[in-house]
């Protein structure tokens, strides 16, 4: 909202061409299975740990039965000590195995989360530009951060406990039937009451979680926009802090209600399941007590049964609630897979280009950001290798669109764009873009050191190469005057530096990339005269021997261009050198005189 928004033509496109409602695509279980496949070893070790702890958990109740029915009635203190020691040993061993299981569980869960996050971010890096111009940054960040973190909770807090609870129930059921089948049947009678309400509750959980995630997207978008450098500057300059406080409070309140609704879904069901954990043993005490009085079972068996029911009902209640949790978790997986299933930018070209001369040709190029608005129409021009071509015209004429088509940020609907006679759509994307360098009006620097921002162009460069590029860009002396020199942190988006300093760093960074084709998009339009002069000097070594496409608002910066293309309403209406275009008394002459109306035309020509 406050910064980093799309160009005007894209904003109108989103208004007049709203997105169609997205059709829900259920999660395929094979995709979930594929997440676990690389970690088969850890899964097997976790399974062994679960089996071991499930068996060890049966021993204390069985030793208790032996204490009550054998050791104590016989008066043998040695048996009492033996059974007690065995209980302690079983508990210690089970505890150690549980710790190992916890480590393996965390290792597997975090590794899978890392893989998902890396796959998601890598996929987003390959998305076309129009995805980023039509999708809010906060929503993207929420899916990469919060949604992926939710998967960690599912993996470590749901899936492994499901298996563990299942094995505990299985071993417990076998044991109680071995002890006494009558008591076993009574013990199992209450379990269906725990399972019956699962499905309707699970559906409500799914819907509630989807709504909550959407509202979290809105909160994330609002936070990202208002806490960015540009956003906070806008808020402070208009004194809108109270408005933003109220707006955030309203969104936060809506999220609070959504979260409460999510938290309350199934609470009554879980309360019933928890109640069964108490009611079940009471029934067993009643029936078991009658059997013990009738001498059909021993007191030790009844006590052991009640002890084992804790291993039966609690896991059963947990398993009953798992379906609710899993259905809710599927909503998160759906959101992530929805992004992973989006079509990446068209990179069908496979041809590599090692050496570039730099000849750029647009041939009858048509391009539209939307069906009802044409951005470029029948654009044709040629820029010979090593020449400087300037693009001039009013805002919205199509100048920036031309420069965005060359590196294939977008593909034209008609015509072709060629580099050295090869259609750019036939070139492998990375190969094409490795030969193109861009310096824009809005220079982006990472919140990192000057050195790391420069090395972003080429990690393998030496310090001497980096310093040479900085000198060529008229920025080395300034950097060395800083207390930490090249180790200086530039701040968020480089805002610890002035606009001119950021621009010169951007020029040095492009010099280090050493592209054959250069795009300069309004590189000096927002600078004062002194900084503009420094930038112009820095551009001399940058443009030397390179094919340059220069968008210039100030016509004084492109008087020496080899060719000037005048763009108007998506068309090239004039082309030639400065003096030639002035003589035509056309669009260029009008632009020129509009900028220099206070100066003598003869002196400026």
N, C-alpha and C positions, 0 to 999 in steps of 0.2 A: 504494500500500500504506500509506504513512505519512500522506499528506495528499491533500486534494482528491478523496477517494473519493466514490462515488455514495451517495445516501440508502440507508437500510437496506432499504426495500422494493425498490429496484433491485438491491441486492446479492443478496437472496433470489431475485429474478426471474432473475438470471443463473445462480444455482445450480440452480434447478429447471427452467430453460428454456435449456439450453446451446445454443450456436449450432450449426447444422447444418454439416457439412463443405462447404467452398466448392468449387464445380465450376470447374475450370480453363477459362478462356475465352481461346482463342488470340488473339494480337494480329493485328488486321487491318492489312494493309499500307497500305490507303488512309488509315488514321489516322496512320501514320508519314509518309506522303507529305504529309498536311495540315500537319505540323509544318514542312516545308521550303517550302511554297508561298509564304509571305510574303517569302521571301528569294531569289527567282529571280535577281535582279540579281547578288547575291553568288555564287550558284552558277555562273552563266555566267562570271563573272570568274575564279573558281577553276578552272573547266574550261579556260579559255584559258591560264591559268598552267600547268596540268598538261600540256597539249598542248605548250606552248613548252618547258618543261623536259624533256619526253620527247624531243623532237626535238634539243634542244641537247645532251642526254646522249649521243646517238649520234655527235656530231662528233669528240670526242677519239679514240675507237678508230679511226675512219675516217682521221683525220689521221695517226695512228700507222702505219696501213697504208701511206699515201702516203710517210711518212718512210722506212719500211723498204724499200719496193719501188721508190721513185722518187728521192727527194731524196738519200739516202745513197749508193745505187749510182751515181748520176750525178755525185757529188762536188760538188754545188751547195749551198754554204752558205746562199745567199740563200733557197732553197726550205726548207732546214731551219729558218731563222729564221722564215720566213713561217708554216710549219705550227705551230711552237711558239707564236708570237704568237696564231695563231688558236685554239689550244688554251686559252691563258690567257684570251683574250677570251670564248670560249664558257663557260668556267668562271665568270668574273666575272658575265656576264649571267645565267647560270642561277642563280647565288647570289642576285642581286638579285631575280629573279622568285620564287625560293623564299621569300625574306623577305616579299614582298608576298602570296604565297599563304598563308603562315603567319598573317599578320595577318587576311586575309579568312576563313580557316578558323576562327580564334579568335573573330572577330566573329560569324560565323554560328552557331557552336556555342554561345557564351555567350548570344546572343540567344534561341536556341531553348530553352536551359535556363531562361532568365528567363521565357519565355512559359509553359513547362510548370509551373514553380514557382508563378507567379502564378495560372495556371488552377487548379492543385491547391489552393492556399491559399484562393482565392476560392470554390471549390466546397465546401471544408470549412467555410467560414464559413456556408454556406447549408444545411449538414446539420442534421437534427433533433437535439434535445437527447439523445434516447435513444442516438444514435450515440456521443456523447461520454461518456455514463455507462456504456457497455458496452465502450468501446475504451480501451486504455491510452494515456496521453499519450505515453509514450516510443516506442510503435510509430508513432503519427502523426508525431512529430518525425523518426523515422528515415526514413520514406518521403519526407517533405518535404525533408529535408537529404541524407542519404546516398544514397538511391536516385536522386534527381534529379542529384546530383553524378556518379553512375555513368553517367548518360546523357550527361553532358558528355564523359566518356572515350570513350564509344561514338562520339559525333558527331565529335569532333576527332581521336581516335586510331584510328578504324576506317573510317568511311565514306569520308572523303576519301582516305586511303591506299589503299583498295580501288580507287577509280577511277584513282588515280595509278599503282598497280602494274599494273592492267589495260592502261593506255595504254603503259606502258613495255614490257610484254611484247609487245603488238601491234606497236609500231614496231620492236622488236628482232627479232621473228620475220620480219617483212617484209624487214628489212635482211639477215639471215643467209641467207635464201633467195635474195636477189639476189646475194649474194657467192658462195655455193656450196650447191646444193640437197642434195648428199650429206652434207656436214658438218652441214647444218641438220637433216636427219632424225635423224642420230645424236645431235645435241644435244637434240632434243625427246623422245628415247626414254625418258629417265629420269623425265620429269614425271608420268606416270600413277602411279608409285610414291609420289609426294608426295600424291596426291589420294585414293587408294583408301580409306584408313582414316578419312576425314573424318566420315562419318555416325554410326558408333557412338560415336566420341569426342565429337561434338557433343551427343549425347543425354546422355552422362554429365556433360558440362559443365553442361547445363541443370539436371539434377537437383541437382548439387553446389552450384550458385549459388543455387537456391531454398532449400536447407537453410541455407546460409550466411547469406542475407538474414533468414531467420526467427530464427536465433540472434542476429543483430545487433539485431533488434527486442527480444529479451529483454535484451540488454546495455543497450540504450538505455533501456528501461523501468526497469531496476534503477538505472541512473545517475541518471535524472530523479527517481526517487522518493527515493533516499537522499541526493541533494545539494540537494534543495529545502530551503527554510527550515524547513518543518514536519518534513520527514524527518530532517534533521540534528539538530533539537532532540530528536526522539524517540530517535534513536540515542544521543545524548550523555546524555539523562536516564536511560536504561536501561543505559548502559555497554555497548552492543552493538557497539562498534567492531571487536573481534576477530571476532565472528560475521559482520559484514558484510564484513570483509576476506576471510574464508574463502569466503563465499558468492560474492563477486565473483571470487575466484581460480578457483573451480570453474567458473563461467560463462565466464570468460576462457579457461580451459583447453579447455572444450568448443568455444568459438569457434576457438581455435588449431588444434585437430584438424580442424575443418571447413575452415578456410582452407588448411591444409596439403593436405588432400584435394583442394580446388579447384585449388591451385597445381600438383599433380602430375597432374591429369587431362590426358592428351594429351602429357605430357612425352616419352614414348617415341616418339610419332608425330613430334613436333617434332624430336627427335634424329635420326630417320631422314631427315626432310626436310632438316635442316641437313647431314647426311652427304652427301646427293645433290649439294649445292652444291660439295662437294670432289670427289666421285667423277665427276660429269659432265665437268668440265674435263679430268680425267685421261684419260677415254676419248677426248675430242676431241684431246688432245695425241697420243695413241697413233695414232688413225686419221688425224689431220691430218698428223702427222709422216710416216706412210707415204705419204700423197698428195703431200707436199712432196718427199720423196725420189724419188717416181715422176714428179715434175715436173707433176702434175695441178693443183696449186695452188702459189701463192707462199708464202714464209715469212711475208710480211706479212699474208696472208689468215688463216693459222693463228693468228698472234698476235692479230689483230683478233677472230677468232672467240672465242678464250679470254677476251679482254677483254669482249666482248659477253655472254658467258655469265653474268657477274656481274649483268648487267641482265636476265637471263632467269630464272636459278634462284632468286636471292634474292627477287624479287617473286613468283615462282611458289610458293615455300615460304610466303611471307607470305599469299598468297591462299588457300593450302590451309588455313592456320590461321585465316583470317577466319571461315569457316563456324562453327568452334568458338566464336569470340568472339561472333559475332552471335547464335547460339543461346543462349549464356549471357546476352547482353544482353537478349534477349527476355523472360527471366525478370524482369528489372528493369522493363521496359515493362509487363509483365502486372500487376505489383504496383501501378504507378502508375495504369494504366487501370482496375484493379479499384476503386480509390477514386473515380476520375472517373466511373465508371458507377453508383456508388451513388445511390439516389434522394434528392433534396434534400427539405427539409421542404415540406409541402403548402402551396403559396402560390397556390392557384387563384383566390383572391379578387382582384378587380380594382377594386373600388369604392374611391375615395379619400374621405377624410373630412377636410375642412379645419377646421371648427369643431366642437368637442366640448363638450357640456353636462356630461357625466360621469355619466349614469345607467347603472348596471351591473345587469344582470339575469342570474341563473342560473335556467334553467327545466328541471327534471327531468333534471339532468346525471348521467350515469353515466360512470365512468372506471376503467380498470384498466391497471396497468403490465404485467401478465401475465394470462394466461387463468385462472389458478387463484387470483388474489387481487384482490379488488375494493378500489380505493382510495376511490372516491366512489360513493354509491348514491342516486339520486333527490334530488339536492341542488337546492333552489330557494330563492332569496332575491332581494331587490331593495335596492339602495342608491341613494338619490336623489342628484341632483347636489349637490355641495358638502358632503355629509354624511360623517361618520366612522363606519365600521363596523369593529368589532373581531371577530376570530376567536379563540376560546379553546378549550382542550381539551388532553387529554394528548398527549404526543409520539406521532407516528404516527397521529393521528386523521384527518388529511387536510387540515389547515389550509394547509400550504405547497402542496399539490397544487392547491387552489382558486386560489391566487394565480398558479400557473404556467400554469393553463389560460387565464386572462384575456388575457395577451399572446401566446397560442398557442405557447408552448414545447411544448405537447402539445395534441392535439385530443381531445375526449371521444368515447366510443363511442356515447353516447346523449344526447338532450336538446340544448339550445342555450345559448349564452352570447351576450348582446347588449350592445352599447354604444349608447346613445341609440336603442334599438329596432332596431338593425341587427346581424344575426348576424355575429360576428367572422370567420367563415369566408368571408363575402362581401367582407370588407375586404382591401385590399392590405396585405401584412404590414408594410412600412415605414411606411405611413400609420397603421396601428393602433398600432404600437409607438412612434411619435413622440409619441403623446399619453399614454404611460404611463411613469412614473418609478418606480424601485425602489431602496430602501435595505435591505440585508440585514445580518444579523449578521456575516457574513464579507465585509467590505469589501475589494474588490480595487482596488489602485492599481498602475499601471505603474512600472517602474524608470526614472523620469523626474522632471522637475521638478514642483513643486506646480502651477505655472502650466499646464504641458502636461496634467497630470491633470485640472485644472479645465476647460481648453478642450476636452477630449475631448467634453464635452456639447454644445458649440457653438463651432466654430472662429472664427466671425466676431465674437464678443463683444469689447467694448472693455475696457481695463484697469479703468475705473470700474465697469462692470457686474460684472466679476470680483470686485473689492474689495467691492462692495455685497453680493454673494451671500455672500462670506466673512464679512462683518460680521453678516449675518442668521443665519449658522450659528455665530456665536460663535467664529470661528477666526482672524479677520483679525489681531487683536493678537498672537496666538501666532506667526503667520507672519512678521509684521514684526519680531518679536524675534529671529528667526533671522538669522545673518550674511548669508546670501544671499537672505533673504526669500522671494519667490515663485519664485526661481531655485534653491531648495534641492532637491537630489535626495532622494527619499523612500526609496530603497532597494528591494530585491526585495520585491514585494507590499506595499510601504509599511512594512516592519518597522523603519525608523528612527523611526517615529512610534508613539505609544501607541495603544491601541485606541480611546480616546475621540477622539483627534485624527484618526484615520483616519475614524471615523464622521462627524465634523463636516465633514471634507473631502467625504465622500460626499454629505452633505446639501447642501453648497454646490454640488456638481456637479449634483445633481438640480434645485436652484433655477435654475441656469443653463439647464437643458433646458426648464424651465417647462412640465411636463406638466399636463394637466387631471385625470388619474387617478394616484393615488399608492399604491404598495404598500410597506408597512413590515413586513419579516419579521424579528421578534425583534431590532429595531435597537438595543435597550438591554440585552438580557438578560445580556450578559457583562461589563458595566461596573460600576465601583464607584458608590457613591451620589453622589459629587461629579460624576463624568463623566456619570452618568445625568441629574443635574439640568441640566447644561449642554446635553446632547442634547435634553432635553425642552424647554428654552427655544428651542433651534435649530429644533425641529420646529414651533413655533407659526407662524412665517411660512411654513414649507414647506407646512403643511396648510391654511392659510387659503384659502378659496375653491376648494379641490380636493376631489374625491371620494377618500376614503382608505380602503383596506383594510389594517387593522393586525393583525398577528399578535403577540400579547404573552404572554410567559411570566409576567411580573409583572403581576398584575391591577390593581395600583395605578396603572399607566400608562394604563389605558383606562376609568377610572371615569366620565369625562365623554363617552364615546362616544355618538353618537346612537342606535346600535343595536349590540347584542352578539349574535353568533351562537355558540352552543355546539356544537362539532363533536365527535362521538363515533362511532368506527368508520365513518367515511366518510359520516355523515349529520348533518344539522342537527337537533339534538334539542330545542333551546330558542332563543328569540330574544326580545329586548326590551332595555330599559335596565337599568342596574345595580340600581336599587332594585326594579324589577319582578321581576327574576330572583331576587333574594334572597328575596322573598316567596313564590316558587314552591317554595322548599325542595327544589330539584332538583339537577341536575348542576352548574350554575353555583354554587349556594350551597355545595355540597360542596367544589368547587375553591377558592372564596373562603375558606372557614373553614379549609381545609387550609393555606393560605398565611398566614393571619392568626390562627392558633389561640391565639397568646399575647397577642393584643390584645382589648380589649373590643369585641364586635360593634357595640354601639350607637355607640361613639366612631368606629368606622371606617366606618359606613354613611353 
